[in-house]
């Protein structure tokens, strides 16, 4: 039983690490602030229709604020991913365009 609990904890931790690696910083202007922008981001991500019909929605992430949790009304950490069951494809630039955001390029 302890092994199962440890295995589940490890899988959960790995999922969080993968999510953190996909995050990108985005600047936005939204009258509803960070929470309002994140609702729009997640909605646009979930409803996005990729040109490649083999892809289907995998995950939407949006957290107001930069890496230090500052500028919560003008900046967020985001990603939007789709998958074909094997490979992940990020569509952040398309969702940024749909929500009026500007992705940081590193």
C-alpha positions in Angstrom: 0.0 0.0 0.0 2.9 2.4 0.8 4.4 1.6 -2.6 1.1 2.7 -4.4 0.9 5.9 -2.4 4.6 6.7 -3.2 4.1 5.9 -6.9 1.0 8.2 -7.0 3.0 11.0 -5.3 5.8 10.6 -7.8 3.5 10.7 -10.8 1.8 13.8 -9.4 5.1 15.5 -8.9 6.3 14.7 -12.4 3.0 16.2 -13.8 3.7 19.4 -12.0 7.2 19.6 -13.2 6.1 19.1 -16.8 3.5 21.8 -16.4 6.1 24.2 -15.0 8.4 23.6 -18.0 5.7 24.6 -20.5 4.8 27.9 -18.8 5.4 31.1 -20.8 5.0 34.7 -19.5 2.4 36.8 -21.2 1.6 40.5 -20.9 -2.1 41.6 -21.3 -4.5 44.5 -20.7 -7.8 43.4 -19.3 -10.3 45.4 -17.3 -11.0 42.3 -15.2 -7.4 41.9 -14.2 -5.4 38.7 -14.0 -8.3 36.5 -12.9 -10.5 37.7 -15.8 -7.7 37.3 -18.3 -7.0 33.7 -17.1 -10.7 32.8 -17.5 -10.5 34.1 -21.1 -7.2 32.2 -21.7 -8.6 28.9 -20.5 -11.8 29.3 -22.4 -9.9 30.2 -25.6 -7.6 27.2 -25.1 -10.4 24.7 -24.5 -12.3 25.9 -27.5 -9.3 26.2 -29.9 -9.6 24.0 -33.0 -6.2 23.1 -34.4 -5.7 22.7 -38.1 -4.3 19.2 -37.4 -7.5 17.1 -36.8 -5.4 14.4 -35.0 -4.8 16.8 -32.1 -7.2 17.1 -29.1 -7.2 19.3 -26.0 -4.8 18.3 -23.3 -4.3 21.1 -20.8 -4.9 24.8 -20.1 -2.9 26.7 -17.5 -3.0 30.3 -16.5 -1.6 31.8 -13.2 -1.8 35.6 -12.8 1.6 37.3 -12.0 5.1 36.9 -13.2 7.6 34.4 -11.8 7.9 36.4 -8.6 4.1 36.7 -8.4 4.2 40.4 -9.2 2.2 42.4 -11.8 -0.9 40.2 -11.3 -3.1 42.6 -13.2 -0.9 42.8 -16.4 1.1 39.6 -16.5 0.5 35.9 -16.3 2.2 32.5 -16.7 0.4 30.4 -19.3 0.3 27.4 -21.6 -2.2 25.6 -23.8 -1.4 22.2 -25.0 -2.9 19.6 -27.4 -1.9 16.1 -28.1 -2.3 13.3 -30.6 -2.0 10.8 -27.8 1.8 10.5 -28.0 3.2 14.0 -28.7 2.3 17.3 -27.0 1.9 20.5 -29.1 1.8 23.9 -27.5 -0.5 26.5 -29.2 0.4 29.4 -26.9 0.9 31.9 -29.8 -2.6 31.2 -31.2 -4.3 31.6 -27.8 -2.2 34.8 -27.1 -3.5 36.2 -30.4 -7.1 35.2 -29.6 -6.9 36.9 -26.1 -4.9 40.0 -27.1 -1.9 39.0 -25.1 1.8 39.4 -25.9 4.1 36.4 -25.2 7.6 37.1 -23.9 10.3 35.7 -26.1 13.3 34.3 -24.3 
